[in-house]
Amino acid sequence: MKRRLYILLNFFILTTLYTHGQDAHYSQFYANPIYLNPAFAGTVNCPRFSINFRDQWPAFKNNFISFSASYDQHISELHGGIGVLATGDILGGGIFQSYCAGAIYNFRIQAAYQFYLQFALQANYLYSSLNWSKLKFASELLPDEPFTPSDFPIDLDNNLKKSQFDANFGFVGYTPFLYFGFAMHHLFPLQKNYLGISKNKTEWEPKFTAHLGGKITIVQKMRGENNFGDIYLHPNVIFMSQGTFHYLHEGFYFNFYPFTIGAWLRHNFKNLDAFIVSCGVEYRLIRIGYSYDFNLTKLERTGGAHEVSLQFIIPCDPDRTSKSLKKARAKMAPLDCPLF
């Protein structure tokens, strides 16, 4: 009886690891812009590097670790922006690992005076693996009832690793005071039941994201530039849906340049899930942000989630830009949204 119980427990652990149907969640939405929506690629015009790290449920020994790195910029000759994004997720102390690398191209148009639209496509390569040696089996807990991986009713040699291709789509519209967008991740059907424990073939559900935000200028010393003491308020609403998971995020960023603080509520329309606070600072080319998720559910003892972001924005060199490109760049104003 005990042996069956431990076998069932191992089945449950593996099923949990390999049938989770929700993408990694980041709380610093605009510090990881092309993860939120691929149409954000090139919206600041100049080259941008972004690095993000998230430590979720740190109270647990083998918690969830997520990280990402991206590069994007606007290229006038291509009439749009390009970007690359690499992400990684580590669960259970390395038992399950998932990595993704993608390339983005978007096309920007000026729909009206001071109103721009960007449409993006993203192609991804996904790789997932299971480290069988880190799992605990009944034979380790009940020596008198030996149990080996060979007793598992699946072909382990052919199911420990999996590679898949994927695609995302998104668009962003913006004016000097308002920005909004929509993204759909996982356009292609992805296999979710990696180990084949169940005979039913299930697919990874697509993720839908809709976001809306604005910029309210309270104090601005010089138009078109940020100076110490400028004050802005950025109210935002972000909705995410994937499978049975539906989340609404409502919050704001208060920017007293070069400092930024933010506060968000995350809920699933029935219960509050988390209260998120963030802070950030800009210094020349560098932007550093930190956020913490306070769990408002029964998971408050998990330790919440820590998240750190780092951005580098390289100024464009106008001296090396031809007159035609200068005019094109002047027409294509960058998106002015929060960076944390």
C-alpha angles and dihedrals in degrees: 000000000000091000091054090048093055092045089052090049092053090049089053093050093050093045090051092050096047104036100048103133101196129091120232111282124224123192098200093072100175094039085065098036104160090048088057093045127352089216088074089075109118096005092130090049095218123081114283131192119195130187123184134182127185127189108192123193095001091178087076121077095225101035133159119284122189130176139169141184127195145174128197141160142163118256114195094200089060093045089232147035137289131206145171125210131190122186137178137191126193119191131184095011092303100322090120123026130180128185133182134189122188143174124214136200125179134182120221126204134176103234095180141341106316091350119113135180129200125192120192141189123195128195118201140190114206127197126184132178142179122218100214094186092067095058121100118228134193091255089067092051099035108035092178090061105053117206126178134185088254087072090064111108095228137075101258097183091062099038107048094087133035135182125195140169123231142174137208134197133200146158134200130196124191148170128184089275107027137044132179139163151164132221136186118199124196102029090171121064110259124199110244101179095074100170097042093234089146122050090220112094108225129186132219106256118240117250121229122200128185122179137180129182144156143202122232114190113213100165126008120167097189126019115239094018137077116232133177110281097025110140126209136168121209115191113191143182123193126182123194128183129179122160108309093346116098121170134177119198120197122180151110143235121223112203121197095173122273091014127068132188127183141188128194140176120210120195141154096228091264106053137015110254105183146348111222126201124185140177134188144175134205124212116177105295098356131083121186124187137181130188138177129202116217107203112226096187133072087287093076091116092061092085096248115244136296120209131184128188134189127189134185119193114189114210115239114244108236092187091067095046121100120235092251092052091046090057092047092049092048090055093049103066116196122248110262104210133132117287100209 
